[in-house]
Amino acid sequence: MSTAVLFDRYGGPDALYATDTPVPSAGPGEVVVRYTAIGVNPIDWKILRGDLKAMLPLELPGACPGVEAAGTVVQVGSGVRRFRVGDPVIRHGRPGTFRTHEAVPASQQADELTAWPSRFTAERAAVLPVAAGTAYSALRQVGLRAGERLLIHGASGGVGLAAVQLALLDGAAEVVGTGSARHHDLLRRLGAVPVEYGEGLSERLAELGPFDATVDCAGGLEPAGAAVRAVPEEARRVTIVADPAVQALGVPFLEHVPLELASTLDLIGHSPFELPVTARFPLSRAADALALGQRGGLGGKLVLLPTLATEQDADHDVSL
Ligand SMILES: NC(=O)c1ccc[n+]([C@@H]2O[C@H](COP(=O)([O-])OP(=O)(O)OC[C@H]3O[C@@H](n4cnc5c(N)ncnc54)[C@H](OP(=O)(O)O)[C@@H]3O)[C@@H](O)[C@H]2O)c1
């Protein structure tokens, strides 16, 4: 059998339930992947709450959240040449990864599976697609070039931490990133100059500027206003949080580039790259993971580990 975490109605984390399901079979052009680690993201609780139902309609009852995971191919359908049984892969894209096994389209065109480089542990691989992939696209959108100075709002979150590191790999001369004071040591360690958000932000940034480009990974009007003041050219600003009020201020919303994860992995190569995992939960406790993610302030990523079987196995670096 396999296990899936599903929901039958839009709501909070308590709408999720774990259920046994048959292991799927690989159809033509598909592979079945058994997941070792599953990333948790703000989009999961936004999907569950129904915030995205217009743009991302799901079939209810029985919808499955989760947009990233790392695992092993356990079955290959007819016509698949790209993967073999035993291949380690990263799954990304459409919702459906909060489960132990999934049948996934295997073609490069579908862009749902990417080879999992052996240098990343399962949990580090599982959290790459959303954080690092989004950061990669955002940096491409603002056209960051070597020697430039970048401002990142929400630098201490999943996407922000990735953006700091990818910008430095792109050759940025300096990266200034906002985040809570408790995350400043982490930001410094990754190579950024940390700044606290909140009252007085614009004055603090004025002392640290000028900036060539800015990426907003926090959302809201304060970061947007600061982005507009810090970077005069609209094309060199981007936000990853859709908000008509922010877009009206002159901070364009992100467009993802095709084959984003594969390009991100090419850029990282064998360079040091770290997305801290701050809490791990058994798959059956996905609701607790989403509740913690919704609270925010994690300074890293959350993962679900299907092999953690009991409540006692949950493992946190942050207080619940
Ligand atoms: N468009 C896309 O494709 C896409 C992809 C990924 C994510 N997103 C969205 O982007 C956002 C961030 O995602 P994430 O995974 O990085 O989330 P996260 O890990 O929760 O990070 C949130 C970040 O925002 C900061 N923050 C919190 N309150 C703030 C405030 N009032 N002012 C400025 N910064 C503040 C946090 O700082 P501290 O923790 O230090 O307080 C942290 O750096 C979410 O809304 C998510 O849904 C969009």
The ligand as an ORCA input file, in Angstrom:
! r2SCAN-3c Opt
* xyz 0 1
  N       5.512     33.141     -7.337
  C       6.047     31.984     -7.009
  O       6.289     31.123     -7.853
  C       6.418     31.727     -5.573
  C       7.325     30.703     -5.271
  C       7.691     30.506     -3.947
  C       7.137     31.294     -2.941
  N       6.226     32.236     -3.268
  C       5.635     33.095     -2.206
  O       6.703     33.888     -1.688
  C       6.547     34.090     -0.292
  C       7.820     33.638      0.435
  O       7.995     32.245      0.293
  P       9.069     31.497      1.215
  O       8.932     30.047      0.976
  O      10.404     32.133      1.070
  O       8.458     31.858      2.669
  P       9.155     31.905      4.103
  O      10.240     30.904      4.163
  O       8.063     31.845      5.093
  O       9.864     33.360      4.146
  C       9.155     34.553      4.355
  C      10.154     35.708      4.428
  O       9.471     36.942      4.609
  C      10.034     37.643      5.714
  N       8.997     38.485      6.315
  C       7.996     38.098      7.141
  N       7.242     39.171      7.477
  C       7.790     40.239      6.826
  C       7.477     41.626      6.765
  N       6.449     42.143      7.434
  N       8.265     42.429      5.999
  C       9.309     41.937      5.320
  N       9.676     40.617      5.348
  C       8.900     39.808      6.092
  C      10.553     36.554      6.631
  O      11.535     37.089      7.524
  P      11.820     36.473      9.021
  O      11.446     35.005      8.983
  O      13.295     36.691      9.214
  O      10.962     37.263      9.938
  C      11.149     35.620      5.597
  O      12.393     36.123      5.158
  C       5.267     33.310      0.100
  O       4.199     34.211      0.076
  C       5.118     32.292     -1.017
  O       3.791     31.851     -1.194
  C       5.867     32.496     -4.555
*
